[in-house]
Amino acid sequence: MSVSCRDPFNGVPLLFLPDGVRLFLEVYPLLLVMNVAGALMGWGILSERFTLLRLTGQWRAAAFTDPLTGLANRRQFDLDLADLGPGDALLLLDVDHFKRVNDTFGHHVGDEILQELGRLLEQERRGRDRAYRYGGEEFALILREVQPGQLLRVAERLRVSVERRPMGSARLAVTVSIGGTWWTAATAAHLVACADRALYLAKGNGRNQVCEWAPLEVAQEALDGAYAAR
């Protein structure tokens, strides 16, 4: 009768064999140590993977977040801009005379103003809209599913909210110029260029105001609608 090498005791419980208790006391601690070591090793691998996932999430968040204001940064803005569609719009905001603030009160006060402005944009934005620090003292706001005429109303509400809130430890009166435009089938760069033209007009006309630059396609649609309403 042959005995399987995988069952050296031929199915007889270890404790029932001669010297079974001694064998059990010798073998069991080793098996226990091996099982515990395996469990610890498995837990260590899982723990490392969870840590890596957490760090990856933190690194990704840091890569797409402006460290000063906590808003989404230019990199995230460029990604979101590619997802815009009909009915969406873009606002660009620039803090008026910001260099004068830095030169007069120091860069730490300038940073405080940027931080407070970032918080205000987060408070004032609508549910699906998103605010960004575009660069320097310039911010952007992507508006989703904007109704006709709503772009200027949203922008004006933001302008007034900034104007009415003293900012920074120096409690300074701050104003912003805002340029807005609508999405068209043109490129994202064209959309930004149109919003930038509107912002340039707002600053050129005296600052602390809102201007809209309608791309050719949107302007033509508005003109067609006006003729149809006659």
C-alpha positions as CSV (number, residue, x, y, z in Angstrom):
1,M,0.0,0.0,0.0
2,S,1.5,3.3,-1.1
3,V,1.3,6.5,1.0
4,S,0.9,9.8,-0.8
5,C,3.8,12.2,-0.3
6,R,1.2,14.9,0.3
7,D,-0.3,12.9,3.2
8,P,2.7,11.5,5.2
9,F,0.5,10.3,8.0
10,N,-2.0,8.4,5.6
11,G,-5.0,10.4,6.9
12,V,-4.3,9.7,10.6
13,P,-4.7,12.8,12.8
14,L,-1.3,14.0,13.9
15,L,-2.2,13.9,17.6
16,F,-3.1,10.2,17.3
17,L,0.3,9.1,16.0
18,P,3.1,7.9,18.3
19,D,4.8,11.0,19.6
20,G,2.0,13.0,18.1
21,V,1.9,15.6,20.8
22,R,5.6,16.2,20.4
23,L,5.3,16.5,16.7
24,F,2.3,18.8,17.0
25,L,4.1,21.1,19.4
26,E,7.1,21.2,17.0
27,V,5.1,21.7,13.7
28,Y,2.2,23.9,14.8
29,P,4.3,26.9,15.9
30,L,6.1,26.8,12.6
31,L,2.8,26.6,10.7
32,L,1.4,29.4,12.8
33,V,4.5,31.6,12.2
34,M,4.2,30.9,8.4
35,N,0.5,31.8,8.4
36,V,1.1,35.0,10.4
37,A,4.0,36.0,8.2
38,G,1.9,35.4,5.1
39,A,-0.9,37.5,6.5
40,L,1.4,40.3,7.5
41,M,3.1,40.2,4.1
42,G,-0.3,40.3,2.4
43,W,-1.4,43.2,4.6
44,G,1.8,45.0,3.9
45,I,1.3,44.7,0.1
46,L,-2.3,45.9,0.4
47,S,-1.2,48.8,2.7
48,E,1.4,49.8,0.2
49,R,-1.1,49.8,-2.6
50,F,-3.6,51.8,-0.7
51,T,-0.9,54.3,0.2
52,L,0.2,54.5,-3.4
53,L,-3.4,55.1,-4.5
54,R,-3.8,57.8,-1.9
55,L,-0.6,59.5,-2.9
56,T,-1.5,59.3,-6.6
57,G,-4.8,61.0,-5.9
58,Q,-3.0,63.7,-3.9
59,W,-0.4,64.2,-6.6
60,R,-3.1,64.5,-9.2
61,A,-5.1,66.9,-7.2
62,A,-1.9,69.0,-6.6
63,A,-1.2,69.0,-10.3
64,F,-4.6,70.4,-11.2
65,T,-5.0,72.8,-8.3
66,D,-3.6,76.3,-7.7
67,P,-1.8,76.2,-4.4
68,L,-2.5,79.8,-3.4
69,T,-6.3,80.0,-4.0
70,G,-7.3,76.3,-4.0
71,L,-9.1,76.8,-7.3
72,A,-8.5,74.6,-10.3
73,N,-5.5,75.8,-12.2
74,R,-4.7,76.6,-15.8
75,R,-4.0,72.9,-16.6
76,Q,-7.4,71.9,-15.4
77,F,-8.9,74.8,-17.3
78,D,-7.4,73.7,-20.6
79,L,-8.9,70.2,-20.1
80,D,-12.4,71.5,-19.2
81,L,-12.4,74.0,-22.0
82,A,-12.2,71.1,-24.5
83,D,-15.5,69.7,-23.1
84,L,-17.6,72.8,-23.6
85,G,-20.6,72.7,-25.9
86,P,-23.7,74.6,-27.1
87,G,-25.1,76.9,-24.3
88,D,-21.8,77.1,-22.4
89,A,-19.9,80.3,-21.9
90,L,-16.6,81.7,-20.6
91,L,-15.7,84.6,-18.3
92,L,-12.3,86.1,-17.8
93,L,-11.7,88.3,-14.7
94,D,-8.8,90.6,-14.0
95,V,-8.1,92.4,-10.8
96,D,-7.9,96.1,-11.5
97,H,-4.6,97.9,-10.6
98,F,-3.3,94.8,-8.9
99,K,0.4,95.9,-9.4
100,R,-0.4,99.0,-7.4
101,V,-1.7,96.9,-4.6
102,N,1.5,94.8,-4.5
103,D,3.8,97.9,-4.7
104,T,1.9,99.8,-2.0
105,F,0.9,97.2,0.5
106,G,3.2,94.3,-0.3
107,H,2.9,91.0,-2.0
108,H,1.5,89.3,1.1
109,V,-1.6,91.6,0.9
110,G,-1.8,90.9,-2.8
111,D,-1.8,87.1,-2.1
112,E,-4.6,87.7,0.5
113,I,-6.7,89.4,-2.1
114,L,-6.2,86.6,-4.6
115,Q,-7.2,84.1,-1.9
116,E,-10.3,86.0,-0.9
117,L,-11.3,86.5,-4.5
118,G,-11.0,82.8,-5.1
119,R,-13.3,82.1,-2.1
120,L,-15.8,84.6,-3.4
121,L,-15.9,83.0,-6.9
122,E,-16.5,79.6,-5.2
123,Q,-19.3,81.0,-3.2
124,E,-20.9,82.9,-6.1
125,R,-20.7,80.3,-8.9
126,R,-23.7,78.3,-9.9
127,G,-23.8,74.5,-9.3
128,R,-22.2,73.2,-12.5
129,D,-20.0,76.2,-13.1
130,R,-16.3,76.1,-12.2
131,A,-13.8,78.8,-11.2
132,Y,-10.1,78.8,-12.1
133,R,-7.0,80.8,-11.4
134,Y,-6.0,81.5,-14.9
135,G,-2.7,83.1,-14.1
136,G,-1.3,86.0,-12.0
137,E,-4.3,88.2,-11.0
138,E,-6.5,86.8,-13.7
139,F,-9.3,84.3,-13.1
140,A,-11.6,82.3,-15.3
141,L,-15.2,81.0,-14.8
142,I,-16.7,78.4,-17.1
143,L,-20.5,78.7,-17.2
144,R,-22.6,75.7,-18.1
145,E,-25.9,75.8,-19.9
146,V,-26.3,79.6,-19.8
147,Q,-29.6,81.0,-21.0
148,P,-29.7,84.0,-23.5
149,G,-28.8,87.2,-21.6
150,Q,-27.7,85.3,-18.5
151,L,-24.0,85.7,-19.2
152,L,-24.0,89.4,-18.6
153,R,-26.2,89.0,-15.5
154,V,-23.9,86.4,-13.9
155,A,-20.8,88.6,-14.7
156,E,-22.4,91.7,-13.3
157,R,-23.4,90.0,-10.1
158,L,-19.8,88.8,-9.7
159,R,-18.4,92.3,-10.4
160,V,-20.8,93.9,-7.8
161,S,-20.0,91.2,-5.2
162,V,-16.3,92.0,-5.5
163,E,-16.8,95.7,-5.4
164,R,-18.8,95.5,-2.2
165,R,-16.4,93.3,-0.3
166,P,-13.3,94.8,1.4
167,M,-10.4,92.4,0.9
168,G,-7.2,91.4,2.6
169,S,-5.9,92.3,6.0
170,A,-5.8,95.9,4.8
171,R,-9.5,95.7,3.9
172,L,-9.0,97.3,0.5
173,A,-11.7,98.2,-2.0
174,V,-11.0,95.9,-4.9
175,T,-12.6,95.9,-8.4
176,V,-12.4,93.5,-11.3
177,S,-12.9,93.9,-15.1
178,I,-14.8,91.0,-16.7
179,G,-14.9,89.8,-20.3
180,G,-17.3,87.1,-21.5
181,T,-18.1,85.1,-24.6
182,W,-20.2,82.2,-25.8
183,W,-19.1,78.8,-26.9
184,T,-19.0,78.2,-30.7
185,A,-17.9,75.3,-32.8
186,A,-14.5,77.1,-33.2
187,T,-11.4,76.0,-31.3
188,A,-10.8,76.5,-27.6
189,A,-8.1,79.0,-28.4
190,H,-10.6,81.1,-30.3
191,L,-13.0,81.0,-27.4
192,V,-10.3,82.3,-25.0
193,A,-9.3,84.9,-27.6
194,C,-12.9,86.2,-27.7
195,A,-13.2,86.4,-23.9
196,D,-9.8,88.1,-23.8
197,R,-11.0,90.8,-26.3
198,A,-14.0,91.4,-24.2
199,L,-11.8,91.8,-21.1
200,Y,-9.5,94.2,-23.0
201,L,-12.6,96.3,-23.9
202,A,-13.7,96.3,-20.2
203,K,-10.3,97.5,-19.0
204,G,-9.9,100.0,-21.9
205,N,-13.3,101.5,-21.1
206,G,-12.3,102.4,-17.6
207,R,-12.2,99.1,-15.7
208,N,-14.7,97.8,-13.1
209,Q,-17.1,96.8,-15.7
210,V,-18.4,93.9,-17.8
211,C,-18.1,93.5,-21.6
212,E,-19.2,90.7,-23.9
213,W,-17.6,89.7,-27.1
214,A,-20.0,87.7,-29.3
215,P,-18.2,85.4,-31.8
216,L,-19.4,85.7,-35.4
217,E,-21.6,82.5,-35.2
218,V,-23.4,83.7,-32.0
219,A,-23.8,87.2,-33.3
220,Q,-25.4,85.9,-36.5
221,E,-27.8,83.7,-34.5
222,A,-28.8,86.7,-32.4
223,L,-29.3,88.7,-35.6
224,D,-31.4,86.0,-37.2
225,G,-33.5,85.7,-34.1
226,A,-34.1,89.5,-34.0
227,Y,-35.3,89.4,-37.6
228,A,-37.5,86.4,-37.0
229,A,-39.2,88.2,-34.1
230,R,-40.3,91.1,-36.3
